[in-house]
Amino acid sequence: LRPTLAFEQVSLSESGPLTFDVPGHAAASIVGSEASGVGLLGRYALALEPPPAGRVLVLGEDLTHLPRRALLAFRRRVGYLPAGDGLLQNLSLYDNVALPLRFGTALAEREIAGRIAVALTMVGVAAAASLRPAQASEEQRRRAALARALTFDPELVILEQPFDGLTTRTAAELLELARGGETAAGARRTVFMIGQDLPATLRPRVEVRYRLIKGQLERES
């Protein structure tokens, strides 16, 4: 089986070329210092910027070769929670989560409202839907950002520093929400987490763990 996400000879600021992959239907992580450059891997995967060397295959595709319209359509298959939360400060949590559906589909507002109500309830922030990000807690913002990342029921979710400032209990809950439920075939959504650390309590839930230390990539057992 091909990996869901594959980095091939990708260069970062403090390492030689990195080659590693994320198996399908697994939770995987890579951690490294801020100076290591691991924080750029999500942007490389989504073709938000090209790597200085090497390539990234996402669901078998090198996105840097796709025309803009095809790239925008392809990105629906990948959920993205950027570092921080990426929410627009002038919109409510509800409108932030609704944004991809309003601009990326032809759904009527009534249909969008139904979907967003389900999404916000699923992540536990329905009661805070009317708040703007500055009025919400860090946990509420992170939950809303995750709901937005899952809007199109993606095959892969990329999470940047997803657990910073959260309790281990909340972090575990958000990881489970990102994974989703099992399909009829017993598979779950692929999740790739990027950050400076992975809480010890979450490590048993993450099947594939990489660590970048002094430019060397290690796979943890």
N, C-alpha and C positions, 0 to 999 in steps of 0.2 A: 504494500500500500504506500502511495506517495505521502509525504508529510504535508500537513496543512500549511505550514510555514517553513521556508528554508532560506537560510542566510548562507551565501556562497562567496567565500573570500572577501567578506565585507570589512573594510578598514574603519577603525575608530581612532580617536585621538591618542590613546595610550596603549595601543595593542597592534600586533601584526594582523594580517588578514584572519578573520573569524569565519569558521564554517561550522554551523550547527543547525539542527532543525527541531521543529515542534510537531510531534506525532498527532494524527487526527484523533479527535474526541478525548484529548488529554488536557490536564491543567499543567502548564509549564511556566517557569519563571527564570529570569536572569537578573542577578544583582551585581552591582559594582558601584564604585564611588562616583560622585558627581563629575569628577574630572575624567573618569574613564570613557565617557561618551556613550554609555549604554542608553542614556535617555533619548538618544537619537534613533534608536532601532525602530520604534513605533512609526516615526515619521518616514523612515526609509521604507518600511513595509507598506505604508499607504501611499507611497510616491508623493508625499507632501514636499519632499526634497530628495535628490538623488544621493546615494552614498558616493564618497570620493573614489571608491574602487569596489569591484565585486557587484553582485546582484542579489535581489531578494525575490523569491518566488512565493506568491500568495495563492493558495488553492491551485497551484500549478501554473500561475500566470506571472510574467514579469510586467508589472503595471506601468513601468516607464515606457513601454512600447505601445500602450493603448492610446487611441485618440481620446480627446478630452471627454466627449459624450459617453464613450464606452467606459472610460475610467470612472466617471461619476456614477454610472449605473452599476459598475462592479463593486464600488464601495458600499453599496447596500448589503453586500454579503459579509461585510466586516464591520463589527461594532467597535467604536473607539472612545475610550474615556481618557482624555489627556491629563497630564499632571495638573494638579489643582482641581478644576472641574470643567473649565471651558464654557461655563454658562454665561449668557449675555445678561449683563447687570440691569438693563432697562426692561427686561421681560420677567414675568412671574415664572415660578418653577413650572407651572402648567404650560405656559406658552413656550418655554424653552424645550420641553419634551415634545410639544406638538410641532415644533418648527420643521423637522425633517418630513413629516407627513404633509404639512401645508405646502412646502416647496418641492417635495419630491414625488407627490402622488396627485391624482385627480379626485381624491376622496372628498365627499361633501363634509362640511364642518360638523354635521351631526354624527357622521361616522367617525371622524377624528376624535370627537369628544368622547364617544364610547370607548375607543381604543385607549385613549390617554387615561381615562378613569380607571380602567383595568390595570394599566401599567403602573400608575401611581399607587394604587392599592397594593399591587404585588410587591413594590419596593418599600412600602410603609410610609409614604409621605402624602397620602391623599388629603389629610387634614391641613397640610401646609401648602397646598397647591397654589393658593393665591399670593403667597409671599414672594417677594423679589429675593435674589440671592443674598443681598446684604442684610436682609431681615431674617434669614434662615440660619440654622446652625450648620457647622461644618458637616456633620453627619447627614443632615437633610439635603444639603447641596450635593454631596457625594451620591446619595441615593437617587436623587433626581437625574444627575448626570448618567448614572448607570441605566436608569429607565430610558433615557434618550439613546444611549448606545445600543440598547436592545430593541429599538423601535421596529426594525425590519426583520426581527428574528434571525440574526446573522448566524453564519456557520462558524465564524471565528470572532472572538472578542479580544481586543488589545487594551490592556489596562496599564496606565503609567502611574507609578507611585500610588496605587489605589487605596492603601491602608494607612497612609500617614495621618496621624492625629485621631485615629479611631481605636476603640477598644477591641481587644482580640475577639470578643463575642460578635461585635458588629462586623468586623473584618471577615470572620468565618461565614456569617450570614450573607454578606455581599458576594463572596466567592461562590457560594452555593447558588445564589440568584443568577450570577453570570453563567455558571455551568448549565443551568436549566435542568429540566427533568429528563429522564431517560426516554429515548424513542422506543418504538416497538422492537427495534433490533438491539436494545440495551445500550445504545450509545448516548453520549452527552456532548454538549457544545464544547469546542476547543477554546481554551482561554490561555492567553500569553500575557504574563505580568512582568513589568519592567520596574526596577526600583533600586534603592540603595540597600534595602534589607527586606527579608521575608520573616514575619513573626514566627517564632519557633512552634507555636501551637498550630500554625497553618501548614507546616511542612509535610505532615502525613497526608494532607489533602492534595498535595501537588506532586504529581507523578514524576515530572522531569524538572530537575533543578540545576541551573548553571550558575557559576560564580566567576566573575572576572577579577583576578587579583594580579596586580603588577603586570598587566598586559597578557596574562596567561588565562585561558578559558579552562575551567574545571567543571566536570559534571559531578554533582554530589550524589553519594549513594544513599 
